[in-house]
Amino acid sequence: MKFQTPKAILIWIWFCAYLNCAGWSLSALHQLNAWGYAAALGIWLVGLFFWRKQTSARPLPQIRWLKIRRRFRRPFPLAMLVLTAMAFIGGVIYAPGNYDALAYRIPRILHWFAENQWNWIHTAFPRVNARACGIEWVSTPLIALTKTDRLLFLINLVSFSLLPGLVFSVFTRLGVCRRVAWHWMWIAPTGYCFLLQAGSAGNDLFGAPFALASVDFALRANSSKSPRDFFASILAAALMTGAKSSNLPLLLPWAVAILPSLKLILRWPVRALAVCGIAIFASFLPTAVLNAHFCGDWAGVTLEGDQPHGNLFFRTGANLVLTSVQNLTPPVFPAAGAWNQFAQKIMPAGLNARLHQTLTESEAAEFHAEDLQIEENAGLGFGVTILLIISVVVTAATRGAFLNFRFDSPAAAWQTFLRLSPWISMLLLLSQSEVYPIGRILAPYYALLLPLFLANPAHQPLVKKCWWRGSAFAVFVLAAGLLVVSPARPLFPVNVFLEAIHAAAARHPALARVETVYSIYHDLWDAFAPARAALPPDLKILGLVTYDDPETSLWRPFGSRRIIHVCPQDTAADLKRRGIEYVLVKTDGFESRFGCPPGDWLRRMNARIVQIIPLQLRASANSADWELVELK
């Protein structure tokens, strides 16, 4: 089966790999700034020009408007176009509100800019240092050149737009009928983990197209014997791991897919060596080496204190249940509280204790359900999951089997194992995870998991049936509704709504909860604005006692001041030497991290409280006091 190599995906892979290499290179030259990125992007454009002259190829894919108009007249592509437009509108209207991005991914970039290079940041919050840097290196030029984070959603919007074509190509190459693959190429990307991050600064969606592309181009190379496909597969696999270290198990399906083509390295040894060098810097490997150097653990697990507890098989089973609960929870679930109470009531005390010992986050151990799907926790989601279950059950009843295992030839056996390998990868990840949002972390896995079921030939007549198509449109409607009510980017006049329910919220706890959630998300992008307003004018350096807080707000406007973390081991002399005169102190959990009450620390630092600022930074937590203190 032959398909034209998709140029848009090729360009995206090479561009992201180039930006990863540029980030590390500019860091080595101490030029990680706007001028350095202007030069790096200029070099990219010059290289693109010479590549076009040598190959007579178009640097950008040709746009065939007639073909596009014809495609989007059909209901399924039109539904996906509407969802993409809704995600784009949300990204344009609202500043990035993804909590992890605001807490450590954007701040780490700003810390690097302050040093003109990547550096191991002085902090008590290990995620700022130990996590993979893939999406950060793609984000840095946008922040460096625009001095804002408002455009970061474009990275995920591009990633989301690439999913349908990649899903179709991978599915058909893994034995899924073309008609079935065509329908599911529009349905699979409506998974909530993809859709809610399409207008966001989250990094789970970012790795999904690379996971698909690594397998897709490996399978293309097996038939085309083309260096373009072979090298693109290597770079996509590297970028997949560079996006998140939790994607490392997905190297298994890539390795199975590319195994028959490995001999192609001998045809182009010099080019292969160069591409592998680029792939190394685009992957998680540089971060792993730096983690090993600075904290003695390549994964950074010991630094974060997240060593797995308990029995391996018990943890895998518990995570399978947790993933099922998260993916079967409706997008809006008012009965979540009743479910959570019921789950705890029926759970035996011994099992409950063992779950809390194995899954260290209480929400995970209690199989907690959310009342509203949000991007920080959402998995594939209720709509796609239910449609898949219904489809598998109906085809199993029709054909007498829900899987299509074939071992009648080496090629068939290899393809069957390739469809199984992502499931092995998923189980490997579940055997190590102890965190609650595992459904979201699995985002790059979902599309590769589906061909195991969809390769059943009985799906072909099923997708023609009116009831199945109607069910598929119900999936689109649920996805669109979730985009409309998403607290991070609501597509309705949220301020008018909050004013309307404010009076009634005091009498109705459910309305009070709704008001709190929407209010917190509305202001999350600039959550520290009250604290920033209390700072002395023209303050250039601010110390910060923090752990997992949306620090990005304190840097606004970017370039106006520098934030330096204050750690338990720091002395007053250390702070003075760094030019710190004011420190913003998080009092919640202070004693457990610093080993003394805040008052004792203030006396040791010879500091006085200037102002106490109450802030509510999470919808799931109460307001907490922050102290702005001055070092005498």
C-alpha positions in Angstrom: 0.0 0.0 0.0 1.5 3.4 -1.0 0.7 6.8 0.3 2.3 10.1 -0.6 4.7 11.1 2.1 3.0 13.9 4.1 5.1 17.0 3.9 3.4 18.9 6.7 4.3 16.2 9.2 7.9 15.9 7.8 8.4 19.6 8.2 7.0 19.6 11.7 9.3 16.7 12.8 12.4 18.3 11.4 11.5 21.8 12.7 10.9 20.5 16.2 14.1 18.5 16.1 16.0 21.6 14.9 14.6 23.7 17.7 15.7 21.1 20.3 19.2 21.2 18.9 19.1 25.0 18.6 18.1 25.2 22.3 21.0 23.1 23.5 23.4 24.8 21.1 22.5 28.3 22.1 22.7 27.3 25.8 26.3 26.0 25.2 27.1 29.4 23.6 25.4 31.4 26.4 23.1 32.9 23.7 19.7 31.7 24.8 17.9 34.9 24.1 15.9 36.7 21.4 19.0 37.5 19.3 20.2 33.9 19.4 16.8 32.6 18.3 16.6 35.2 15.5 19.9 33.9 14.2 18.8 30.2 14.6 15.6 30.8 12.8 17.4 32.6 10.0 19.7 29.7 9.6 16.7 27.4 9.4 15.1 29.5 6.6 18.4 29.6 4.7 18.7 25.9 4.9 15.1 25.5 3.8 15.9 27.7 0.7 19.0 25.7 -0.3 17.1 22.4 0.2 14.3 23.7 -2.1 16.9 24.7 -4.7 18.7 21.3 -4.6 15.6 19.1 -4.6 13.1 21.4 -6.5 10.7 20.5 -3.7 8.1 22.8 -2.2 9.1 23.9 1.3 5.5 23.9 2.3 2.8 21.4 1.2 0.7 22.5 -1.7 -2.8 23.6 -0.7 -5.5 22.2 -2.9 -8.5 24.3 -2.1 -10.9 22.2 -4.2 -9.9 19.0 -2.5 -10.3 20.7 0.9 -13.8 22.1 0.1 -14.8 18.6 -1.1 -13.5 16.9 2.0 -15.1 19.3 4.5 -18.5 18.9 2.8 -18.6 15.5 4.4 -20.1 15.3 7.9 -17.2 13.7 9.8 -14.4 16.0 8.6 -16.7 19.0 9.0 -17.4 18.0 12.6 -13.6 17.8 13.2 -13.1 21.2 11.5 -15.7 22.7 13.8 -14.0 21.2 16.9 -10.6 22.5 15.7 -12.0 26.0 15.2 -13.5 25.9 18.7 -10.2 24.9 20.2 -8.5 27.7 18.2 -11.0 30.3 19.4 -10.4 29.3 23.0 -6.7 29.5 22.6 -7.0 33.0 21.1 -9.3 34.4 23.7 -7.6 33.0 26.8 -4.1 33.0 28.1 -2.5 29.6 28.8 -4.1 28.2 32.0 -2.5 24.8 32.2 -1.4 24.4 35.8 1.8 22.4 35.1 2.8 24.8 32.4 2.4 27.8 34.7 4.0 26.0 37.7 7.2 24.7 36.1 7.4 24.4 32.3 7.1 28.2 31.5 9.1 29.2 34.6 12.0 26.9 33.7 12.2 28.7 30.4 12.2 32.1 32.1 14.9 30.9 34.5 17.0 29.8 31.5 16.6 33.2 29.8 17.8 34.9 33.0 21.0 32.9 32.7 21.2 33.0 28.8 21.5 29.2 28.9 20.0 26.0 30.3 21.0 25.7 33.9 20.2 23.5 36.9 17.9 25.8 38.7 18.4 26.4 42.5 15.0 25.1 43.8 13.2 22.8 46.2 10.7 22.0 43.4 12.4 19.2 41.4 10.1 19.2 38.4 11.6 22.5 37.3 14.8 20.6 36.6 14.2 16.9 36.1 11.4 16.8 33.5 11.9 16.4 29.8 12.6 19.6 27.8 11.0 18.7 24.4 8.1 21.1 24.3 10.1 23.8 26.2 12.7 23.9 23.4 9.8 24.4 20.9 8.3 27.1 23.1 11.4 29.1 23.9 11.6 31.0 20.5 7.9 32.0 20.8 8.5 33.4 24.3 11.9 34.9 23.4 10.7 36.8 20.3 7.2 37.9 21.5 7.9 38.3 25.3 4.6 36.6 26.0 3.1 33.1 26.4 -0.1 33.8 24.6 1.0 32.0 21.4 2.1 28.8 23.0 -1.3 27.1 22.2 -0.3 27.1 18.5 2.2 24.3 19.2 -0.6 22.0 20.4 -3.0 23.2 17.7 -0.5 22.1 15.1 -0.1 18.8 16.9 -3.9 18.3 17.1 -4.3 19.1 13.4 -1.8 16.4 12.4 -3.6 13.6 14.3 -6.3 12.6 11.7 -3.9 12.0 8.9 -1.5 10.1 11.1 -4.3 8.0 12.6 -5.5 7.0 9.1 -2.0 6.1 7.8 -1.0 4.1 10.9 -4.4 2.3 11.1 -4.3 1.2 7.5 -0.7 0.0 7.8 -1.6 -2.1 10.8 -4.4 -4.0 9.0 -7.5 -1.8 9.7 -9.8 -1.5 6.7 -9.6 1.8 4.9 -13.2 2.6 5.4 -13.0 1.9 9.2 -9.7 3.8 9.4 -11.3 6.8 7.6 -14.1 7.0 10.2 -11.9 6.6 13.2 -9.4 9.1 12.0 -12.0 11.8 12.8 -13.3 10.1 16.0 -10.1 9.2 17.8 -8.8 12.8 18.0 -12.0 13.9 19.8 -10.5 12.2 22.9 -10.7 14.7 25.7 -7.0 14.6 26.4 -6.4 15.7 22.8 -9.2 18.2 22.4 -8.9 20.0 25.7 -5.2 20.5 25.2 -5.5 21.7 21.5 -5.9 25.3 22.7 -3.7 24.9 25.7 0.0 24.8 26.8 -0.1 21.2 28.1 2.5 18.7 26.9 0.7 15.4 26.6 -0.9 16.1 23.2 2.5 17.3 21.9 4.0 13.8 22.0 1.0 12.1 20.5 1.7 12.9 16.8 5.3 11.9 17.2 4.3 8.5 18.7 2.2 7.9 15.6 4.7 9.3 13.2 7.5 7.2 14.6 5.5 4.0 13.7 4.1 5.4 10.5 7.4 6.4 8.9 9.0 3.2 10.1 6.4 1.2 8.2 6.7 3.6 5.2 10.5 3.0 5.2 9.9 -0.7 5.1 8.1 -0.5 1.8 9.7 2.7 0.2 13.3 2.1 1.3 13.5 5.9 1.4 16.0 7.7 3.6 13.4 10.5 4.1 11.0 8.1 5.7 13.6 6.1 7.7 15.3 9.2 9.2 11.9 10.9 9.9 11.0 7.8 11.9 14.1 8.1 14.0 13.6 11.8 14.7 9.9 11.3 15.6 10.8 8.5 18.1 13.4 10.8 19.6 10.9 13.8 19.9 8.3 11.4 21.4 10.7 10.7 24.3 11.8 14.3 24.5 8.2 15.4 25.1 7.8 13.3 28.2 9.8 10.5 29.8 6.6 8.6 30.4 6.6 8.0 26.6 9.8 5.9 26.8 7.9 2.6 26.7 6.5 3.5 23.3 10.0 2.9 21.9 8.9 -0.8 21.8 6.3 -0.5 19.0 8.7 1.9 17.2 11.5 -0.7 17.5 9.2 -3.5 16.2 8.1 -1.3 13.3 11.6 -0.2 12.2 13.4 -3.5 12.8 13.0 -4.8 9.2 14.5 -1.5 7.9 17.5 -1.2 10.2 19.8 -2.5 7.4 19.1 0.7 5.5 21.6 2.4 7.9 24.4 0.7 5.9 23.3 2.5 2.7 23.7 5.9 4.2 26.1 5.6 7.1 27.2 9.3 7.2 23.7 10.6 7.0 22.5 8.1 9.5 25.2 9.2 11.9 24.3 12.9 11.5 20.6 12.2 11.9 21.2 10.1 15.0 23.2 13.0 16.5 20.3 15.3 15.9 18.0 12.6 17.4 20.0 12.4 20.6 19.6 16.1 21.3 15.9 16.0 20.4 15.3 13.1 22.8 15.1 12.7 26.6 18.8 11.6 26.7 20.4 15.0 27.4 18.0 15.5 30.3 18.7 12.0 31.5 22.5 12.7 31.5 22.0 16.0 33.3 19.7 14.3 35.9 22.3 11.6 36.5 25.0 14.3 36.9 23.1 16.6 39.3 21.0 14.2 41.3 22.5 10.7 40.6 19.3 9.4 38.9 18.8 9.6 35.2 15.0 9.7 35.6 14.9 12.2 38.4 12.6 9.8 40.4 14.7 9.9 43.6 14.8 13.7 43.4 11.0 13.8 43.4 10.7 11.0 46.0 8.4 9.0 43.7 10.0 5.5 43.9 7.3 2.9 43.2 5.8 1.2 46.3 4.2 -2.2 46.8 3.7 -5.1 44.5 4.3 -4.6 40.7 1.2 -6.6 39.6 -1.1 -5.1 42.2 -0.1 -1.6 41.1 -0.7 -2.5 37.4 -4.1 -3.8 38.2 -5.0 -0.8 40.3 -4.0 1.6 37.5 -6.0 -0.4 35.0 -9.1 0.2 37.2 -8.2 3.8 37.7 -7.7 4.3 33.9 -11.1 2.7 33.3 -12.9 4.9 35.8 -11.3 8.0 34.3 -12.2 7.1 30.7 -15.8 6.0 31.6 -16.6 9.1 33.6 -19.0 11.4 31.6 -17.7 14.8 30.6 -20.1 16.4 33.1 -20.8 14.1 36.0 -22.9 15.7 38.8 -23.0 12.4 40.6 -19.2 12.3 41.1 -19.5 13.0 44.8 -22.0 10.1 45.3 -19.7 7.8 43.3 -16.7 8.7 45.4 -18.6 8.0 48.6 -20.0 4.8 47.2 -16.5 3.6 46.1 -15.1 4.2 49.6 -18.1 2.6 51.3 -17.9 -0.7 49.4 -14.1 -1.0 49.5 -12.8 -3.5 52.1 -10.6 -1.8 54.7 -7.6 -4.0 53.9 -7.8 -3.3 50.2 -8.2 0.4 50.9 -5.1 0.5 53.0 -3.1 -1.4 50.4 -4.2 0.9 47.6 -3.1 4.0 49.6 0.3 2.3 50.2 0.7 1.5 46.5 -0.8 4.7 44.8 0.6 7.6 46.8 -2.0 10.1 45.6 -5.2 9.7 47.6 -7.4 10.4 44.5 -5.8 7.6 42.7 -6.1 5.1 45.6 -9.8 6.0 45.9 -10.6 5.8 42.2 -11.8 9.3 42.4 -14.2 10.6 39.7 -14.3 14.2 38.6 -17.5 16.2 38.3 -16.1 17.9 35.1 -13.5 16.7 32.7 -10.6 19.2 32.7 -7.3 19.1 30.7 -5.2 18.3 33.8 -6.9 14.9 34.3 -8.8 13.9 31.2 -8.1 10.7 29.3 -9.4 9.4 26.0 -12.8 10.2 27.4 -16.4 8.9 27.8 -17.5 9.4 24.2 -14.7 7.6 22.3 -14.4 4.9 24.9 -18.1 4.0 24.9 -18.3 4.0 21.1 -15.2 1.7 21.0 -16.8 -0.7 23.5 -20.1 -0.8 21.6 -18.3 -1.4 18.3 -16.1 -4.2 19.7 -19.1 -5.9 21.4 -21.2 -5.8 18.2 -18.4 -7.0 15.9 -17.5 -9.8 18.4 -21.2 -10.9 18.3 -21.2 -10.7 14.5 -17.9 -12.5 13.9 -17.6 -14.6 17.0 -14.3 -12.9 18.0 -13.3 -9.3 18.9 -9.6 -9.7 17.9 -7.9 -10.6 14.6 -4.8 -12.5 15.4 -3.0 -14.0 12.4 0.2 -16.1 12.5 -0.1 -17.8 9.1 3.0 -16.1 7.8 6.0 -14.2 9.2 4.6 -10.9 7.9 1.2 -11.5 9.5 2.8 -12.6 12.8 5.0 -9.4 12.8 2.0 -7.2 12.2 0.0 -8.9 15.0 2.9 -8.4 17.4 3.1 -4.8 16.3 -0.5 -4.3 17.2 0.1 -5.9 20.6 3.3 -4.0 21.4 1.6 -0.7 22.5 -0.4 -2.6 25.0 2.8 -4.1 26.4 4.2 -0.5 26.6 1.0 0.7 28.4 1.2 -2.1 31.0 4.9 -1.2 31.6 3.9 2.4 32.3 1.0 1.4 34.5 3.3 -0.9 36.5 5.4 2.1 37.5 2.8 4.9 37.9 1.5 6.1 41.3 -0.2 9.3 40.2 -3.8 10.2 39.7 -3.9 11.7 36.2 -2.7 8.5 34.5 -5.5 8.8 31.9 -4.0 12.1 30.7 -0.4 10.8 30.7 -1.5 7.9 28.4 -2.5 10.4 25.7 0.3 9.4 23.2 -0.6 5.7 23.7 -4.3 5.8 22.9 -4.3 5.9 19.1 -1.7 3.1 18.9 -3.9 0.9 21.2 -7.0 1.0 19.0 -5.8 -1.1 15.9 -5.7 -4.2 18.0 -9.5 -4.1 18.1 -10.3 -2.2 14.9 -8.4 -4.7 12.7 -11.4 -7.0 13.0 -13.0 -7.1 9.4 -16.5 -7.0 11.0 -16.0 -3.3 11.7 -16.3 -2.5 7.9 -20.1 -3.2 7.6 -20.6 -1.7 11.1 -19.4 1.8 10.2 -22.0 1.9 7.4 -25.0 1.5 9.7 -27.1 4.6 10.5 -27.2 3.9 14.3 -23.4 3.7 14.4 -23.0 6.9 12.5 -25.5 8.6 14.8 -23.6 7.3 17.8 -20.4 8.8 16.3 -22.1 12.2 16.0 -23.1 12.0 19.6 -19.4 11.6 20.4 -18.7 14.9 18.4 -21.6 16.6 20.2 -20.3 15.6 23.6 -16.8 16.8 22.7 -18.1 20.1 21.5 -20.2 20.6 24.6 -17.1 19.9 26.8 -15.2 22.6 24.9 -18.0 25.1 25.5 -18.1 24.5 29.3 -14.3 23.9 29.8 -13.3 26.0 32.9 -9.9 26.8 31.3 -11.4 28.3 28.1 -15.2 28.5 28.3 -16.9 29.5 25.0 -19.8 31.3 26.6 -20.0 34.7 28.4 -18.5 33.4 31.7 -18.5 36.7 33.5 -22.2 37.2 32.8 -22.8 33.7 34.1 -20.8 34.2 37.3 -22.6 37.4 38.0 -26.0 35.6 37.5 -25.2 32.8 39.9 -23.3 34.8 42.5 -26.3 35.6 44.7 -27.7 32.0 44.6 -24.2 30.4 45.2 -24.3 31.4 48.9 -27.4 29.1 49.3 -26.5 26.3 47.0 -23.2 24.4 47.5 -23.3 23.1 43.9 -23.5 26.6 42.5 -20.8 27.7 44.9 -18.5 25.0 43.6 -19.2 26.0 40.0 -18.5 29.7 40.8 -15.2 28.8 42.5 -14.0 26.6 39.7 -14.7 29.1 36.9 -13.3 32.0 38.9 -10.1 30.2 39.8 -9.5 29.1 36.2 -10.4 32.5 34.9 -7.6 34.1 36.9 -5.1 31.2 37.0 -2.9 32.6 34.2 -2.2 35.6 36.5 -2.9 34.1 39.9 -0.1 36.1 41.7 -1.4 39.5 40.5 -2.3 40.6 44.0 1.1 39.6 45.3 2.8 41.3 42.3 0.8 44.5 43.1 2.3 44.5 46.6 5.9 44.5 45.4 8.0 47.7 45.6 8.1 49.6 42.2 10.9 48.6 39.9 11.9 45.6 42.0 14.2 43.5 39.7 14.8 40.4 41.9 12.2 38.6 44.1 12.9 35.6 46.3 10.2 32.9 46.3 9.5 30.1 48.7 7.3 27.8 46.6 6.4 24.3 45.7 4.2 23.5 42.7 2.6 27.0 42.4 1.8 28.9 39.1 5.0 31.0 39.4 4.7 32.3 35.8 2.5 35.1 37.0 5.3 36.6 39.1 7.5 37.1 36.0 4.9 39.2 34.2 5.6 41.2 32.1 8.4 38.9 31.0 11.8 40.5 31.3 10.7 43.0 34.0 12.0 41.0 37.0 13.7 37.8 38.0 12.4 35.2 40.4 14.9 33.2 42.5 13.8 30.3 44.6 14.6 30.2 48.3 15.4 26.8 49.6 15.6 25.4 53.2 19.4 25.3 53.3 19.8 29.0 52.2 21.2 31.5 54.7 20.6 35.2 55.0 24.0 35.7 53.5 23.2 33.5 50.5 20.1 35.6 49.8 22.0 38.9 50.1 24.7 37.6 47.8 22.1 36.8 45.1 20.7 40.4 45.5 17.4 39.3 47.2 15.8 42.0 49.4 12.2 40.7 49.3 10.9 37.2 49.6 7.4 36.0 48.9 6.8 33.1 51.3 4.3 30.3 51.0 3.2 29.5 54.5 1.1 26.4 53.7 3.3 23.4 54.3 6.3 25.6 55.2 7.2 23.8 58.5 7.2 20.3 56.8 9.7 21.5 54.1 11.8 23.9 56.1 11.8 22.1 59.5 10.7 25.1 61.5 7.7 27.5 61.8 7.8 30.6 59.5 8.4 32.9 62.5 11.6 31.1 63.4 12.8 31.3 59.8 12.0 35.0 59.7 14.1 35.6 62.9 17.0 33.6 61.4 16.8 35.6 58.2 16.5 38.9 60.1 13.4 39.7 58.1 10.1 41.4 58.7 6.6 40.8 57.2 5.6 43.6 54.9 2.2 42.3 53.9 0.1 39.1 54.2 -1.7 38.2 50.9 -4.4 35.5 50.8 -4.4 33.6 47.5 -6.5 30.7 46.2 -4.5 29.0 43.5 -6.4 25.8 43.1 -10.1 25.1 42.9 -9.6 22.0 45.0 -7.9 23.9 47.9 -8.8 26.7 50.2 -7.3 30.1 50.2 -3.9 30.3 51.8 -1.8 33.1 53.2 1.4 34.3 51.5 3.8 36.6 53.3 5.8 39.3 51.6 8.9 39.7 53.8 11.8 42.2 53.6 15.3 41.2 54.6 16.7 43.9 57.0 
